[in-house]
Amino acid sequence: MKKHYLLVYAVLALAGASLAESCKKHGDEPQPEKECTKTTITNSRSVNLFDLRTSSVFYNQVVANFKFVQASNTYKGTSNCPFMDCSTVLVIQNVTPKTITLDFNVIFQLNLAQWNYQGVTTIAPNATAEIGQVSSNCGSINLGSFVIQSASINYR
């Protein structure tokens, strides 16, 4: 029986030495970290702003179009990658033949995902104003609801 144990130990020792040599050749060098791979999904949604003041020359008409564009980024890679980040930007188009100045409040809601943005802008006739990023919330703009309020709309 002792000869069999010695033979098993000899085989294991040779296998271990062979494995150690293989690791020295291939596995001891530090492996470069994988970079994060980003996947972006873009959604857009337009909401019309009506002037509901009875004294306005544009009463009950669309005076501006609010276009929201949301980029949702997901990441794969090492453990240092972020899970997800989002950005929603706003562009407002004046659809009237007059220069428009409006203060506005945008309210977005999708279940527990909520955000709001307040601003004031002046836009030339039939032109656009790039407001920029209005939210970093990842609630889908295509599924949620928008309310756009304006305390004053002035035409020149």
C-alpha positions in Angstrom: 0.0 0.0 0.0 2.9 2.4 0.8 4.1 2.2 -2.8 0.7 3.3 -4.1 0.6 6.3 -1.8 4.1 7.3 -2.9 3.1 7.0 -6.5 0.0 9.2 -5.9 2.1 11.8 -4.1 4.6 11.8 -6.9 1.9 12.3 -9.6 0.3 15.1 -7.6 3.7 16.8 -7.0 4.4 16.7 -10.8 1.0 18.0 -11.6 1.4 20.8 -9.1 4.8 21.7 -10.5 3.5 21.7 -14.0 0.5 23.9 -13.0 2.9 26.3 -11.2 5.0 26.7 -14.3 1.9 27.3 -16.4 0.8 30.1 -14.0 4.2 31.7 -14.1 4.0 31.8 -17.9 0.4 33.0 -18.3 -1.4 34.1 -15.2 0.9 36.1 -12.9 0.9 39.3 -15.0 -1.8 41.7 -13.8 -4.8 41.7 -16.1 -5.8 45.1 -17.5 -9.1 46.3 -16.2 -11.9 46.2 -18.6 -13.4 49.6 -19.5 -17.1 50.3 -19.1 -19.3 49.8 -22.1 -22.0 52.4 -22.4 -25.4 51.8 -24.1 -27.6 54.8 -24.7 -31.3 54.9 -25.3 -32.8 58.2 -26.5 -36.5 59.1 -26.1 -38.2 62.4 -27.0 -41.6 63.9 -26.3 -43.2 67.1 -27.3 -45.8 69.1 -25.2 -47.7 72.1 -26.5 -48.2 75.3 -24.4 -51.5 77.0 -24.9 -52.2 80.6 -24.1 -55.5 80.4 -22.1 -55.8 84.1 -21.2 -59.0 85.5 -22.7 -57.3 88.9 -23.2 -54.6 87.4 -25.4 -54.5 87.7 -29.2 -53.4 84.1 -29.2 -56.2 82.9 -26.9 -56.7 79.2 -26.8 -53.9 78.7 -29.3 -50.5 76.9 -29.1 -47.8 79.5 -28.6 -44.9 77.2 -27.8 -43.8 73.6 -28.2 -41.7 72.1 -25.4 -39.5 69.3 -26.7 -37.9 67.0 -24.1 -35.1 64.6 -25.1 -34.0 62.0 -22.6 -30.8 60.0 -22.9 -30.6 56.9 -20.6 -27.2 55.4 -20.3 -26.5 51.9 -18.9 -23.1 50.5 -18.3 -21.4 47.1 -18.3 -17.9 46.2 -17.3 -15.9 46.2 -14.1 -17.4 46.8 -10.7 -16.3 50.5 -11.0 -18.9 51.2 -13.7 -22.0 53.2 -12.7 -25.3 51.3 -13.1 -27.2 54.0 -14.9 -27.4 57.7 -15.5 -29.9 59.9 -17.3 -30.2 63.4 -18.7 -33.3 65.2 -20.0 -32.7 68.4 -22.0 -35.4 70.9 -23.1 -35.8 72.9 -26.3 -38.7 75.4 -26.6 -40.0 76.5 -30.0 -41.9 79.7 -30.4 -44.7 79.0 -32.9 -46.0 82.6 -33.0 -45.0 85.4 -35.4 -44.0 87.6 -32.4 -41.1 87.6 -29.9 -42.3 85.7 -26.9 -41.1 86.0 -23.3 -42.5 83.4 -20.9 -41.8 82.2 -17.4 -42.6 78.5 -17.1 -42.7 75.7 -14.6 -42.4 72.1 -15.8 -43.7 69.4 -13.5 -43.0 65.7 -14.4 -44.4 62.7 -12.6 -44.1 59.0 -13.1 -45.1 57.0 -9.9 -42.4 57.9 -7.4 -40.2 59.6 -10.0 -40.9 63.3 -9.9 -39.0 66.4 -10.9 -39.7 70.1 -11.7 -37.9 72.8 -13.5 -38.6 76.6 -13.5 -37.2 79.1 -16.0 -37.7 82.3 -18.0 -36.8 82.7 -21.6 -37.3 85.1 -24.6 -37.6 83.5 -28.0 -37.7 85.3 -31.4 -40.6 84.6 -33.8 -40.6 81.0 -35.1 -37.3 80.3 -33.4 -36.1 77.9 -30.7 -34.4 78.3 -27.3 -32.1 75.6 -26.0 -32.8 75.5 -22.3 -30.3 72.6 -21.7 -30.5 69.9 -19.0 -33.6 70.1 -16.9 -33.4 66.8 -15.1 -31.1 63.8 -14.3 -34.0 61.7 -13.2 -34.3 58.3 -15.0 -38.2 58.2 -15.0 -39.2 57.6 -18.6 -40.5 60.8 -20.2 -42.7 58.7 -22.5 -44.5 57.0 -19.7 -44.9 59.9 -17.2 -47.2 63.0 -17.2 -46.1 66.6 -17.8 -47.8 69.8 -16.5 -46.4 73.0 -18.0 -47.5 76.2 -16.2 -46.8 79.8 -17.2 -47.6 82.8 -14.9 -47.0 85.3 -17.7 -46.6 85.2 -21.5 -45.6 88.5 -23.2 -45.6 89.2 -26.9 -43.6 91.9 -28.7 
